[in-house]
Amino acid sequence: MNFSQIAVLLSVAAFFGIIVKKINQPILIGFIIAGFLLSTSGFLRGTEVISDLGKVGITLLLFLIGLEMNVRDIRSLGKAALVTGIGQVAITFILALALGLILGLDMLTAGYLGIAVSFSSTIIIVKLLSEKNTLDSLHGKIILGYLLVQDFIAIVILITLASVGGGSVGFYDYAWMLYKIVLLFCSVWILSKRILPSLFEKFIANSQELLFIVSIAWALGISALVAGPLGFSLEIGGFLAGLALSNLPEHLEIASRTRSLRDFFLTLFFLSLGASLKFEGLENLFFPIITFSSLVIIVKPLILISILGLMGFKKRTSFLAGAASPQISEFSLILMTMGVGLGHINNTYLTLTVIVAVVTMTFSSYMILGAEKIYSEVKGFLNIFERKVTYDNKYVVNKNLSDHVVLIGCLRTGPRLVSYFQRKNWKYLIIDFNPNVYKRLIKDKQLVLFGDITDSDILKVANLNKAKLVISTIDNVNDNLMLLEYISRLDKRPQTIFTSGSRTEAIKLYHAGAGYVVVPDIVAGDYIRHLIKSYGLKSNRLTKIGKNHYQRLTFT
């Protein structure tokens, strides 16, 4: 492949990427279409080189997952993450496996397809939720939780497949596989804790260029070692290489610098995937494509909505969390590609999976972006998914609460306000969607609603029309604007105080009717000016005030 061919390849990929982006679709769909058209036109005849380069993208994708993975994050996101992540994958797999067997597929092929349709796309979901500024919402936290669990399950499956390989497997093969896995993870732990931090600190961390090059070389070198002599796969090597560097103080900088390179090589992976599509005998795949696409688009969200409803979440939260799931993951394509390479399945079912991916990713993009509008149309049919006692009303003992303060968010700023309310003997109600904060408040016997302020049902339970003051300590401008819109429709409107991340957002809140908006950066500047004006620069009074402030920070 010469320079001109590479230039044409990337130009066509960029062109179709722009087109699909314009219609609110994942860019990878454009890359797959570009690869298919370049292949069918005869321009891209041999895909070996581009396929090998695409493997670098997959390796770096797994490298970044290992670099950023923190199992403690799963625990911090609570039981909802584990139950929804494991439950949805298990139920979807069983249903898809049964469908595959009904359609006449052999057990192994049906199993591969069952696993492939069980996972949702972390990259697409996080990107679209970021565009909507809803990652910090209650349903956004739940979504991030079950995606993290699914990524962990996917890694375990990839490790297992890489260990088993294409041959027959007996007890001793499994024992040997388990021994190698334990040995690998122990080696990674020792490297991560005892060796690599000191090496990077002494020889590498002081140069940004060297840090980037060494990190990439480490990722690809460990991948080659794990995939070669140790008999696993490049993907697993990339994951373990990332895991080994995850304890470095510079791991976030490494991740930030590696993403662009990953995206470039992933573009080549999706181009090669599109170029490998073969549509001979597609008429025989039409019904399986419709069947598995329907399972992903309709059944997967219903599974999540049902699980969250049984756990006590309101129907709105359950619906918005489930609405993010109706697509299959990049892991699904990696899994099926690996299955073809191992000889477990033939290329026809890789083509089927790619088409299902395109169909479901296209549909889910519109569903995620329009989830609130869809909910307003179907919420009357969702009552069956909501329990009578939900988190938001379980601990509200006085439904006629009035002349009270409503405090939204109680993680950082909130606790100091609560202590003030208690000294003043004010009635107050806290709204928070962080499971850990909620549990702490319940333990302290605080009056608290577990929910999201974008849910009008939560605001009704909070009796805002009878409140004297509403304080929002969250800095999500869209959530705060929705809250102000709700308050503007009340017959009796409470006083409002908001916090904002920037001057521009503060102005938006004022235009929407906010009573007062605190901008931390501006407040900090004003207070520093006050300190200098009051205590000067030459006296030791500033130092004494600082020591008093230190005591307050330490013991309050």
C-alpha positions as CSV (number, residue, x, y, z in Angstrom):
1,M,0.0,0.0,0.0
2,N,1.6,3.3,-1.2
3,F,1.2,6.9,0.0
4,S,-1.5,7.7,-2.6
5,Q,-3.6,4.7,-1.5
6,I,-3.4,5.7,2.1
7,A,-4.4,9.2,1.3
8,V,-7.5,8.1,-0.7
9,L,-8.4,5.6,2.0
10,L,-8.4,8.2,4.8
11,S,-10.1,10.8,2.6
12,V,-13.0,8.5,1.8
13,A,-13.2,7.5,5.5
14,A,-13.3,11.2,6.5
15,F,-16.0,12.0,3.9
16,F,-18.4,9.3,5.1
17,G,-17.5,10.1,8.7
18,I,-18.7,13.7,8.1
19,I,-21.9,12.4,6.4
20,V,-22.9,10.1,9.2
21,K,-22.0,12.7,11.8
22,K,-24.3,15.2,10.1
23,I,-27.3,12.7,10.6
24,N,-26.3,12.1,14.3
25,Q,-24.9,8.7,13.7
26,P,-21.7,7.1,15.2
27,I,-18.7,7.8,13.0
28,L,-17.6,4.2,12.9
29,I,-20.7,3.4,10.7
30,G,-19.2,5.8,8.1
31,F,-15.9,4.0,8.3
32,I,-17.5,0.6,7.8
33,I,-19.5,1.9,4.8
34,A,-16.3,3.5,3.4
35,G,-14.4,0.2,3.7
36,F,-17.2,-1.7,2.0
37,L,-17.4,0.7,-0.9
38,L,-13.7,0.8,-1.4
39,S,-13.6,-2.9,-1.5
40,T,-16.5,-3.4,-3.9
41,S,-15.1,-0.7,-6.2
42,G,-11.9,-2.7,-6.5
43,F,-9.7,0.0,-5.0
44,L,-9.0,-1.9,-1.8
45,R,-8.1,-5.4,-3.0
46,G,-5.8,-6.8,-0.3
47,T,-6.8,-6.0,3.3
48,E,-3.9,-7.7,5.1
49,V,-1.9,-4.6,5.7
50,I,-4.8,-2.5,6.8
51,S,-6.2,-5.3,8.9
52,D,-2.8,-5.6,10.7
53,L,-2.8,-1.9,11.3
54,G,-6.3,-2.1,12.6
55,K,-5.2,-4.6,15.2
56,V,-3.0,-1.8,16.7
57,G,-6.2,0.2,17.2
58,I,-7.9,-2.7,19.0
59,T,-4.8,-3.2,21.1
60,L,-4.7,0.4,22.1
61,L,-8.5,0.4,22.9
62,L,-7.9,-2.4,25.4
63,F,-4.8,-0.7,26.6
64,L,-6.8,2.4,27.5
65,I,-9.5,0.3,29.2
66,G,-6.9,-1.4,31.4
67,L,-5.2,2.0,32.0
68,E,-8.4,3.6,33.2
69,M,-10.2,0.6,34.8
70,N,-10.8,0.8,38.5
71,V,-12.8,-2.1,40.0
72,R,-13.5,0.2,43.0
73,D,-15.6,2.3,40.6
74,I,-18.0,-0.6,40.2
75,R,-18.4,-0.8,44.0
76,S,-18.8,2.9,44.3
77,L,-21.7,2.9,41.8
78,G,-23.6,0.6,44.1
79,K,-25.7,-2.5,43.7
80,A,-27.5,-1.1,40.7
81,A,-24.4,-1.3,38.5
82,L,-23.7,-5.0,39.4
83,V,-27.3,-6.2,39.2
84,T,-28.1,-4.4,35.9
85,G,-24.8,-5.2,34.3
86,I,-24.7,-8.9,35.1
87,G,-28.5,-9.4,34.9
88,Q,-29.0,-7.8,31.5
89,V,-26.0,-9.6,29.9
90,A,-27.1,-13.0,31.3
91,I,-30.8,-12.6,30.3
92,T,-30.0,-11.3,26.8
93,F,-27.5,-14.0,26.2
94,I,-30.0,-16.8,27.2
95,L,-32.7,-15.3,24.9
96,A,-30.3,-14.8,22.0
97,L,-28.9,-18.3,22.4
98,A,-32.4,-19.7,22.3
99,L,-33.2,-17.7,19.2
100,G,-30.1,-18.8,17.5
101,L,-30.9,-22.5,18.2
102,I,-34.5,-22.0,17.0
103,L,-33.1,-20.5,13.8
104,G,-31.1,-23.7,13.2
105,L,-27.6,-22.4,14.2
106,D,-25.2,-24.7,16.0
107,M,-24.5,-24.2,19.7
108,L,-21.1,-22.5,19.3
109,T,-22.3,-20.0,16.6
110,A,-25.5,-19.3,18.6
111,G,-23.3,-18.8,21.7
112,Y,-21.1,-16.3,19.9
113,L,-24.1,-14.3,18.6
114,G,-25.7,-14.5,22.1
115,I,-22.6,-12.9,23.6
116,A,-22.2,-10.4,20.8
117,V,-25.7,-8.9,21.2
118,S,-25.5,-8.8,25.0
119,F,-23.1,-5.9,25.2
120,S,-23.8,-2.2,24.6
121,S,-21.4,0.3,23.2
122,T,-19.5,2.3,25.9
123,I,-18.0,4.7,23.3
124,I,-21.3,5.6,21.6
125,I,-23.3,5.9,24.8
126,V,-20.8,8.0,26.7
127,K,-20.3,10.3,23.7
128,L,-24.0,10.9,23.2
129,L,-24.7,11.4,26.9
130,S,-21.8,13.8,27.1
131,E,-23.3,15.8,24.3
132,K,-26.6,15.9,26.2
133,N,-24.7,16.8,29.5
134,T,-26.5,13.9,31.3
135,L,-23.5,11.8,32.4
136,D,-23.9,13.3,35.9
137,S,-27.6,12.5,36.2
138,L,-29.0,9.6,38.1
139,H,-29.7,7.5,35.0
140,G,-26.3,8.6,33.6
141,K,-24.5,7.2,36.7
142,I,-26.5,3.9,36.4
143,I,-25.6,3.7,32.7
144,L,-21.9,4.2,33.4
145,G,-22.1,1.6,36.1
146,Y,-23.6,-1.2,34.0
147,L,-21.3,-0.3,31.1
148,L,-18.3,-0.7,33.4
149,V,-19.6,-4.1,34.6
150,Q,-20.2,-5.2,30.9
151,D,-16.6,-4.1,29.9
152,F,-15.3,-6.2,32.8
153,I,-17.3,-9.2,31.7
154,A,-16.2,-8.7,28.1
155,I,-12.6,-8.7,29.2
156,V,-13.1,-12.0,31.0
157,I,-14.7,-13.6,27.9
158,L,-11.9,-12.4,25.6
159,I,-9.3,-13.8,28.0
160,T,-11.1,-17.1,28.1
161,L,-11.4,-17.3,24.3
162,A,-7.7,-16.3,23.9
163,S,-6.7,-19.1,26.3
164,V,-8.9,-21.8,24.8
165,G,-7.9,-21.1,21.2
166,G,-9.2,-23.2,18.4
167,G,-8.5,-26.7,19.6
168,S,-10.4,-29.2,21.8
169,V,-10.1,-28.4,25.5
170,G,-9.9,-30.8,28.4
171,F,-9.5,-30.5,32.1
172,Y,-5.7,-30.1,31.9
173,D,-6.1,-27.4,29.3
174,Y,-8.3,-25.4,31.5
175,A,-6.0,-25.9,34.5
176,W,-3.0,-24.7,32.4
177,M,-5.0,-21.8,31.1
178,L,-6.0,-20.8,34.7
179,Y,-2.3,-21.1,35.8
180,K,-1.2,-18.8,33.0
181,I,-3.9,-16.3,33.8
182,V,-3.0,-16.2,37.5
183,L,0.7,-15.9,36.7
184,L,0.0,-13.1,34.3
185,F,-2.1,-11.1,36.7
186,C,0.4,-11.6,39.5
187,S,3.2,-10.4,37.3
188,V,1.1,-7.3,36.3
189,W,0.4,-6.6,40.0
190,I,4.1,-6.8,40.9
191,L,5.0,-4.6,37.9
192,S,2.3,-2.1,38.7
193,K,3.0,-1.8,42.4
194,R,6.7,-2.4,42.8
195,I,8.7,-1.8,39.6
196,L,7.1,0.4,37.0
197,P,6.3,3.5,39.1
198,S,9.9,4.0,40.2
199,L,11.3,3.3,36.7
200,F,8.9,5.8,35.1
201,E,9.7,8.4,37.8
202,K,13.5,8.1,37.4
203,F,13.9,7.8,33.7
204,I,10.7,8.7,31.8
205,A,8.1,10.9,33.5
206,N,10.2,14.1,33.1
207,S,9.8,14.1,29.3
208,Q,6.3,14.1,27.8
209,E,7.5,12.9,24.4
210,L,9.4,10.0,26.0
211,L,6.4,9.2,28.3
212,F,4.1,8.9,25.2
213,I,6.6,6.8,23.1
214,V,7.5,4.4,26.0
215,S,3.9,3.9,26.9
216,I,2.9,3.0,23.3
217,A,6.0,0.8,23.0
218,W,5.1,-0.9,26.3
219,A,1.5,-1.5,25.1
220,L,2.5,-3.0,21.8
221,G,5.5,-4.9,23.1
222,I,3.5,-6.6,26.0
223,S,0.7,-7.4,23.5
224,A,3.2,-9.1,21.2
225,L,4.7,-11.1,24.1
226,V,1.3,-12.2,25.5
227,A,0.0,-13.1,22.0
228,G,3.1,-14.9,21.0
229,P,5.0,-17.1,23.5
230,L,2.2,-17.0,26.1
231,G,-0.5,-18.0,23.6
232,F,-3.2,-15.4,24.5
233,S,-4.2,-12.6,22.2
234,L,-3.1,-9.1,21.3
235,E,-6.3,-7.7,22.9
236,I,-5.5,-9.3,26.2
237,G,-1.9,-8.2,26.0
238,G,-3.1,-4.6,25.5
239,F,-5.5,-4.8,28.5
240,L,-2.8,-6.2,30.8
241,A,-0.2,-3.6,29.6
242,G,-2.7,-0.8,30.5
243,L,-3.5,-2.5,33.8
244,A,0.3,-2.5,34.6
245,L,0.5,1.3,34.1
246,S,-2.8,2.1,35.9
247,N,-1.1,3.0,39.2
248,L,1.3,5.5,37.7
249,P,0.6,9.2,38.7
250,E,0.9,9.9,34.9
251,H,-1.7,7.4,33.8
252,L,-4.3,10.0,33.0
253,E,-1.8,11.9,30.9
254,I,-0.8,8.7,29.1
255,A,-4.5,8.0,28.4
256,S,-5.1,11.5,27.1
257,R,-2.2,11.4,24.7
258,T,-3.0,7.9,23.5
259,R,-6.7,8.4,22.5
260,S,-6.0,10.2,19.2
261,L,-3.6,7.4,18.1
262,R,-6.1,4.8,19.2
263,D,-8.8,6.6,17.1
264,F,-6.6,6.7,14.1
265,F,-5.9,3.0,14.1
266,L,-9.5,2.1,15.0
267,T,-10.5,3.9,11.9
268,L,-8.3,1.4,9.9
269,F,-9.9,-1.5,11.9
270,F,-13.4,-0.4,10.9
271,L,-12.3,0.2,7.3
272,S,-10.9,-3.3,7.1
273,L,-14.1,-4.6,8.7
274,G,-16.2,-3.0,6.1
275,A,-13.9,-4.2,3.3
276,S,-14.3,-7.8,4.6
277,L,-18.1,-7.8,4.3
278,K,-19.4,-10.4,1.9
279,F,-23.1,-10.2,0.9
280,E,-23.3,-13.5,-1.0
281,G,-26.3,-15.4,0.4
282,L,-27.5,-12.3,2.3
283,E,-31.1,-13.3,1.6
284,N,-30.6,-16.2,4.0
285,L,-29.5,-13.8,6.7
286,F,-32.4,-11.4,6.3
287,F,-34.6,-13.0,9.0
288,P,-31.8,-13.6,11.5
289,I,-30.7,-9.9,11.1
290,I,-34.3,-8.7,11.8
291,T,-34.6,-11.1,14.7
292,F,-31.4,-10.2,16.5
293,S,-31.8,-6.5,15.7
294,S,-35.3,-6.6,17.3
295,L,-33.9,-8.4,20.3
296,V,-31.3,-5.6,20.8
297,I,-33.6,-2.7,20.1
298,I,-36.7,-3.9,21.9
299,V,-35.9,-6.6,24.5
300,K,-32.6,-5.3,25.9
301,P,-34.1,-2.0,27.1
302,L,-37.1,-3.8,28.5
303,I,-34.8,-6.1,30.5
304,L,-33.0,-3.1,32.0
305,I,-36.2,-1.2,32.7
306,S,-37.6,-4.3,34.5
307,I,-34.5,-4.9,36.6
308,L,-34.3,-1.3,37.7
309,G,-38.0,-1.2,38.4
310,L,-37.7,-4.2,40.6
311,M,-34.8,-2.5,42.5
312,G,-37.1,0.4,43.3
313,F,-36.1,3.0,40.8
314,K,-38.8,5.2,39.3
315,K,-40.1,4.5,35.8
316,R,-38.5,7.6,34.4
317,T,-35.0,6.7,35.7
318,S,-35.5,3.1,34.6
319,F,-36.6,4.1,31.1
320,L,-33.8,6.6,30.5
321,A,-31.2,4.1,31.7
322,G,-32.7,1.4,29.5
323,A,-33.0,3.7,26.4
324,A,-29.2,3.9,26.2
325,S,-28.7,0.2,25.6
326,P,-30.3,-0.8,22.2
327,Q,-27.1,-1.2,20.3
328,I,-24.2,-3.7,20.2
329,S,-20.7,-3.0,21.3
330,E,-17.3,-2.6,19.6
331,F,-16.4,-5.6,21.8
332,S,-19.1,-7.5,19.8
333,L,-17.2,-6.9,16.6
334,I,-13.9,-7.8,18.2
335,L,-15.4,-11.0,19.6
336,M,-16.8,-12.1,16.3
337,T,-13.5,-11.2,14.5
338,M,-11.7,-13.3,17.0
339,G,-14.2,-16.2,16.6
340,V,-13.5,-16.2,12.8
341,G,-9.8,-16.2,13.4
342,L,-10.0,-19.1,15.8
343,G,-12.1,-21.1,13.3
344,H,-15.1,-21.2,15.7
345,I,-17.5,-19.5,13.3
346,N,-17.5,-18.6,9.6
347,N,-17.3,-15.1,8.1
348,T,-21.0,-15.1,7.3
349,Y,-21.9,-14.5,10.9
350,L,-19.3,-11.7,11.2
351,T,-21.2,-10.1,8.4
352,L,-24.5,-10.6,10.2
353,T,-23.1,-9.0,13.3
354,V,-21.7,-6.0,11.5
355,I,-25.1,-5.4,9.8
356,V,-26.9,-5.8,13.2
357,A,-24.3,-3.3,14.6
358,V,-25.1,-0.7,11.9
359,V,-28.9,-1.2,12.3
360,T,-28.9,-1.0,16.1
361,M,-26.3,1.8,16.4
362,T,-28.3,3.9,13.9
363,F,-31.5,3.4,15.8
364,S,-30.0,3.8,19.3
365,S,-28.4,7.2,18.4
366,Y,-31.8,8.7,17.8
367,M,-33.3,6.9,20.8
368,I,-30.6,8.2,23.2
369,L,-30.8,11.8,21.9
370,G,-34.7,11.8,22.0
371,A,-35.2,9.7,25.2
372,E,-37.0,12.4,27.2
373,K,-39.5,13.1,24.4
374,I,-40.1,9.3,23.9
375,Y,-40.6,9.0,27.7
376,S,-43.2,11.7,27.7
377,E,-45.2,9.8,25.1
378,V,-45.0,6.3,26.6
379,K,-44.8,7.0,30.4
380,G,-48.4,6.0,30.8
381,F,-47.5,2.5,29.7
382,L,-44.6,2.2,32.0
383,N,-46.5,2.0,35.3
384,I,-46.1,-1.8,35.4
385,F,-42.3,-1.4,35.7
386,E,-42.6,0.8,38.8
387,R,-43.0,-0.5,42.4
388,K,-45.4,1.2,44.8
389,V,-42.5,2.0,47.1
390,T,-39.6,3.6,45.3
391,Y,-36.4,5.2,46.5
392,D,-37.8,8.7,46.1
393,N,-40.7,8.2,48.6
394,K,-39.5,5.5,50.9
395,Y,-38.2,7.8,53.6
396,V,-40.4,10.9,53.2
397,V,-42.4,10.8,56.4
398,N,-44.3,14.1,56.0
399,K,-46.0,14.5,52.7
400,N,-47.4,17.9,53.7
401,L,-43.9,19.4,54.4
402,S,-44.1,23.2,54.0
403,D,-42.0,26.4,54.7
404,H,-38.9,24.3,54.2
405,V,-35.6,24.5,52.4
406,V,-34.9,22.1,49.5
407,L,-31.2,21.4,49.2
408,I,-30.2,19.7,45.9
409,G,-26.8,17.9,46.2
410,C,-25.1,17.1,49.5
411,L,-21.6,15.9,48.6
412,R,-19.3,18.8,49.0
413,T,-21.1,22.1,49.7
414,G,-24.2,20.5,51.1
415,P,-23.0,19.2,54.5
416,R,-21.9,22.7,55.7
417,L,-25.4,24.0,54.7
418,V,-27.1,21.2,56.6
419,S,-25.2,22.0,59.8
420,Y,-26.3,25.6,59.4
421,F,-30.0,24.6,58.9
422,Q,-29.8,22.5,62.0
423,R,-28.4,25.4,64.1
424,K,-31.2,27.6,62.8
425,N,-33.8,24.9,63.4
426,W,-35.0,25.1,59.9
427,K,-37.0,22.4,58.2
428,Y,-35.2,21.0,55.2
429,L,-35.3,18.3,52.6
430,I,-32.3,17.0,50.6
431,I,-32.4,15.6,47.1
432,D,-29.4,13.6,45.9
433,F,-28.9,10.8,43.3
434,N,-25.5,9.6,44.6
435,P,-26.1,6.1,46.2
436,N,-23.3,6.6,48.7
437,V,-24.4,10.1,49.7
438,Y,-28.0,8.8,50.0
439,K,-27.0,5.9,52.3
440,R,-24.9,8.2,54.5
441,L,-27.9,10.7,54.8
442,I,-30.3,7.9,55.6
443,K,-27.9,6.6,58.3
444,D,-27.8,10.1,59.8
445,K,-31.6,10.1,59.8
446,Q,-31.9,13.0,57.3
447,L,-35.0,13.7,55.3
448,V,-33.8,12.8,51.8
449,L,-35.2,11.9,48.4
450,F,-33.1,9.6,46.2
451,G,-33.6,10.9,42.7
452,D,-32.9,13.3,39.8
453,I,-34.1,16.9,39.7
454,T,-34.9,16.5,36.0
455,D,-37.7,14.2,37.1
456,S,-40.8,16.2,37.7
457,D,-42.2,13.5,39.9
458,I,-39.3,14.0,42.3
459,L,-39.9,17.7,42.4
460,K,-43.6,17.2,43.2
461,V,-42.8,14.9,46.1
462,A,-40.4,17.7,47.4
463,N,-43.3,20.1,47.6
464,L,-41.5,23.0,45.9
465,N,-44.6,25.0,45.8
466,K,-44.6,25.1,49.6
467,A,-40.9,25.6,50.1
468,K,-39.3,29.0,51.2
469,L,-35.9,28.4,49.6
470,V,-34.4,26.1,47.0
471,I,-30.6,25.7,46.9
472,S,-28.9,23.8,44.1
473,T,-25.2,22.9,44.7
474,I,-24.9,21.1,41.4
475,D,-23.2,22.9,38.5
476,N,-25.0,21.1,35.6
477,V,-26.5,24.1,33.9
478,N,-29.1,22.1,31.9
479,D,-30.4,20.4,35.1
480,N,-30.6,23.8,36.8
481,L,-32.4,25.3,33.9
482,M,-35.0,22.5,33.9
483,L,-35.5,23.1,37.6
484,L,-36.0,26.8,37.0
485,E,-38.5,26.0,34.3
486,Y,-40.5,23.8,36.7
487,I,-40.4,26.5,39.4
488,S,-41.6,29.2,37.0
489,R,-44.9,27.2,36.5
490,L,-45.6,27.1,40.3
491,D,-48.3,29.4,41.7
492,K,-46.1,30.2,44.7
493,R,-42.4,30.3,43.8
494,P,-39.6,29.9,46.4
495,Q,-36.4,31.9,46.6
496,T,-33.6,30.2,44.7
497,I,-29.8,30.0,45.0
498,F,-27.7,28.2,42.4
499,T,-24.1,27.4,41.8
500,S,-22.6,27.6,38.3
501,G,-19.3,26.5,36.7
502,S,-18.8,29.7,34.6
503,R,-19.9,33.3,34.2
504,T,-21.7,32.4,30.9
505,E,-23.8,29.7,32.6
506,A,-24.6,32.0,35.5
507,I,-26.0,34.6,33.1
508,K,-28.2,31.9,31.5
509,L,-29.5,31.0,35.0
510,Y,-30.3,34.6,35.8
511,H,-32.1,35.0,32.5
512,A,-34.2,31.9,33.4
513,G,-35.2,33.5,36.7
514,A,-32.6,32.4,39.3
515,G,-32.6,34.5,42.5
516,Y,-28.8,34.4,43.1
517,V,-26.1,32.4,41.3
518,V,-22.7,31.6,43.0
519,V,-19.8,31.3,40.6
520,P,-16.9,29.7,42.6
521,D,-14.1,31.3,40.5
522,I,-15.5,34.8,40.9
523,V,-16.3,34.2,44.6
524,A,-12.7,33.0,45.1
525,G,-11.3,36.1,43.4
526,D,-13.5,38.4,45.5
527,Y,-12.5,36.7,48.7
528,I,-8.8,36.8,47.9
529,R,-9.1,40.5,47.2
530,H,-10.9,40.9,50.6
531,L,-8.1,39.0,52.4
532,I,-5.4,41.2,50.9
533,K,-7.4,44.4,51.6
534,S,-8.2,43.4,55.2
535,Y,-4.9,41.8,56.4
536,G,-2.3,43.3,54.0
537,L,0.9,41.5,52.9
538,K,3.4,42.4,55.6
539,S,1.6,41.4,58.8
540,N,1.4,37.8,60.1
541,R,-2.4,38.1,60.4
542,L,-2.9,36.3,57.1
543,T,-0.9,33.4,58.3
544,K,-3.0,33.1,61.5
545,I,-6.2,33.2,59.5
546,G,-4.8,30.5,57.3
547,K,-4.0,28.3,60.3
548,N,-7.6,28.8,61.5
549,H,-8.9,27.8,58.1
550,Y,-6.7,24.7,58.1
551,Q,-8.3,23.7,61.4
552,R,-11.8,24.1,60.0
553,L,-10.8,22.1,56.9
554,T,-9.3,19.3,59.0
555,F,-12.0,18.9,61.6
556,T,-15.2,19.9,59.9
